[in-house]
Amino acid sequence: MNSLNEIDTEGFTIINAVYTKNEIEKLISLIENNTENKSDTATFRKSQDLFAIRQFHKEIPETLPYIFNQNLKDVIEATFGEGYFITKSIYFDKPEKSNWFVAYHQDLTISVDKKIEIENFENWTIKQNQFAVQPPKEILENNFTIRIHLDTTTKDNGALKVINNSHSKGIFRVENLEIENESICEVEKGGIMIMKPLLVHASNKTTNNQRRRVIHIEFSNQVLPDGLEWSEKMILNN
């Protein structure tokens, strides 16, 4: 089954060996050099269970040439075609002894530049000094997320759990979902996971004292209505 078919039917796919060992070490080095003296801010969040950088592609833009190597560009074009741009990015570092876990959920919000009343845009919030909103499901259905793994990720250090094909059911109350056909998305260091935002997913606590670092990037090719803009939009260079 090719990647596009798997994403359509299951809601996700895993592709290993997208990055070389040297490329991963370069990304790790760039992140560490840029975060040594950072304290808690709107975009940098530190705790004993999680270190996160929001708006990652804007905070550490020098990582972008290494993230978008030829392998990743080829995967995106072969799977989705042209015209996609970044709409959000987050770096997650789950430390070796992290008790941080995330319950089953769908990714229902997008980051936008302002709050305006638009039909079917609802549940407005402000997160890290920017607006977030739940758009119509048609927008979410056409977006995708790539998770780049800087460490080998297994069931013991917080690999995502997903409910296969749950992305095809639209937006719904996850607590009403019967847990069946669950997959543990184990990914090798240097591999990626591609997933749809409406795929129901979760992650467990770390139990094996192994670190889990992931770069999470969301993509769209859609124009928002009535002058609303993606607040983190970045068009990719060819």
N, C-alpha and C positions, 0 to 999 in steps of 0.2 A: 504494500500500500504506500503510495507516495505521500509527501508531507501535506499537500493541499487536501487530498482525500481524507487523510486522518484528521486534519483540523476540522473539516466539514462534518465528519461523522462523529468524532470523539470530542472535539473541542480543543484539542491540544496535540502537539507532537514534540518529540525529543530528537535532537540532532547532535551527536557528539563530534569532537575533533574539529570544531569550527575555528578554534584558536590554537596556535602553537604554545608550547610551554613558555617560550621567550615573550610572546605577546601578552600572555597572562601575567607574567612577572613584571612586565613594563606597566601594565594597568595598575597592578597592586602598588608598585613603586610610586607612580604618579598620585594615587589616592593617598598613600601614607605621607608623602611629602607635602600634600596640600591640607592635611588634617592634623598635623602634629600639634599645632598651637590653637586649634579651634575650640571654643567653648560653646555651650548651648546658645543657639540663635534660632531665628525663624526657620532656617533651612538645615541647620546641624542639630541633631538631637542625640544626646549621649545618656545612657543609663547602664547599669550593670548587666542588663539583659539584651540591650540593643543599641547599636550605633547606626543612625540613618542620616543620609544627606538627601534632602529634597531639592528639586530643580538641579539634579546632578549634572546634566549636560551644560548648564549655565555656570555652575559653581566650579567645575573642573573641565573646561572645554578642551584642554590639551589631551584628554583621553579619547576624544572623538575619532581622530585618524586611526587609532588602534582598535576601537570598538567596531568601526565600519571598515573592516578589512575586506578584501575582495570576496572571501568566503561568505561573509554576512550579506554583502551587497547582492551576491548571486542568489542566496537563499531568498531574500526579500523579493527580488525581481521575479524569480522563477515561481514563487508561491503566490504572490499578491499582485505583481505587475509594478508599474511606475506610478509616480505621483504621490507617494506617501511621505509624510513628515512626522517629526517627533511632536507629541503633544504633552508628554509628561515623562519624567525620569526620576528614579529614586535608587540610591545605593543602600543596601541592607547589609550590616555586619552583625551576625548572630554569634556572640562569643561562645567559648568552649563550654561554659557552665550555665548557659542561658536557660532560664525558666520561661522565656517568652513563647507564647503560642497564640495562634489565631484560629478562631472558630470558623466553621463553614460559612461562606459568604459569596456574593457576587461583587464585582467591581462596577459600581453603578454611577460614579460621579466623574466628571471631567473638570479640568481647571480652565477658568475663563477670566477675561480681563475686567469685567464689570458685572453688576447685577441690573438686569432689565427684565420687565415682565414680558415673557414670551410663552405662548400656548405650549403646553406639554413639557416645559422646562420647570422642574420643581425641586423641592427639598434643598433650597439654597443654604449654604454655610460659608464661613470664612475659615480657611485653613492656612497656616503659615503666611498670613498677610495676603492671601489671594482668594478669589471666589471659587467655590466649587458648586456644581449643580448636577442634578440627574437629568440627562437629556432624554428625548424619545428613544425607545429601544432600537429603532432603525439605525440611529447613529452608533450605538454601542455594538450592534450586530455586525457593523462593517469595520469596526476597529480591531486591532490585534495588539498583543503584548509580547515582547521578547525578553526573556530572563537569561542573562549571561552569567554563567557559573564560574567564579574564581576559585572555588574549592569543590572537591568531589562532594556531592550531596546525596545522602542516603536517608532511609527511614529513621536512622538513629540521630541525625543532626538537623532535622527540620525540613526534609524534602516535602514539597507540596503534596497533599492528598487532594484528589479531584474526583468528582462524580462524572463518569464518562457520559457524554451526550447531554449533560444538563444545560448546556448553552442553547440548545434548540427549543427550550421550553419557555423562552421569554423571561420576563422579570416576575419573580414570585417570592413568597415568604419562605425563606430557606428552612425555618424551623418546622415547616410542614413537609419537608422532603423526606422520603424514605431512602435511607442510605443503602444503596445497592450498586453493584458494578463500580466499586471504588478502585482507583489506581493510585499507587505511590510513585511519584515521578522522580526517580533517581537519575541524576545527571552527573556525568564525569566532569572533572576540572577541565575547562576549555570547551565545554559543550553548551548548548542552549536549549531552552524550552520555549516553544511558541504556544500561546493560548489565547482564547477569545475571552473578552471581559465578562460575559455572562456565564462562563463556566464556573460552577460552584467549586470552591477550593478552600483549603485550610492548611495549617502546618502545626506540628507538634513541638513540644519542648525538646531540647537537646539532651541526649542520654549517653553519648559516647565520648564526650570531651573533645569533639572535633568542631572546629570553626566552620561557619557557613557564610560566605560573602557572595552576594548576588547584585548585579546591576539590572534593574527593572526599567524597561523603556516601553512606553505606549505610543502607538502610531495611528494616524488617520489620514484619509485623503479627502475629507469632507469640509465644505464651507458651512459655517454656522449661520443661522438666519438673523436678519434685522440688525446687522452691524455688530453682533457678538463675535468675539475673537478668542481663539485658543491662547491662553496667557503664556504658555511655555513653548509656543510654536517655533520650530526650527526646521527649515528646509534643508534636506541633505544634499551635499555636493556629490556630483557623479564621480 
